[in-house]
């Protein structure tokens, strides 16, 4: 691919058996970009939505990470493993009690809302400079403090005598494997994740994601056409368009006069655009709603000039 590399978000459907870092490395080489990263790790065995931020869009990663996520998972009852999914070593098995939808929904109710989770040992969190999964593979287990996460909704999509398919809408930092393990403990039979697909990250849905087969085989020019503008990562945010004088001040790191900002007692993050409606970056509105101060600037982006219309 010639010219400037694309800058924006490539929403991919991660395939099974690869890490999120593997996907980033593959696209770094394919698209010939240096600044690239993903917003939210998926387990190697999991599939689904993996937003890849490219170029200047990497500056928006903290905001994209804040978005809610949605998962579809199949949970197998009657088994406990060291990884909390069926790929791990089986630690114990137990008979599965009779389950019906009403009973299962009652068991799931305490897991909706603000709850505490103990992060799995097989996770990418750090402990004294090492990933927890590295320690786990070495047979080392370390204490982990429970963390508060928020689960907005859990619905039962399908139920058999030994497994359930759940749709989960949750906030950042939630471990579906930990939820499955805790559900199994509550039912007294143990449980582990059998399949996991992330169907949404904020505004990015699985139906709109680039299929894994295309990620690994499509020409770079075709992948470049699937890169969406950086500001799509901030869908739902309020926005303000500055005049030429305000835009000049904003890109030089100065507070800019603005109109149409939400007013209130608290400052709010907003999308900031110039008179031609080009995205300048993230700003913070003043409580008066009359000014915006720069929080994160995206430099002039020539990245889309070599991406022809679809």
Order of alpha helices (4+ residues) and beta strands (2+ residues): beta-alpha-beta-beta-alpha-beta-beta-beta-alpha-beta-beta-beta-alpha-beta-beta-alpha-beta-beta-alpha-alpha-beta-alpha-beta-beta-beta-beta
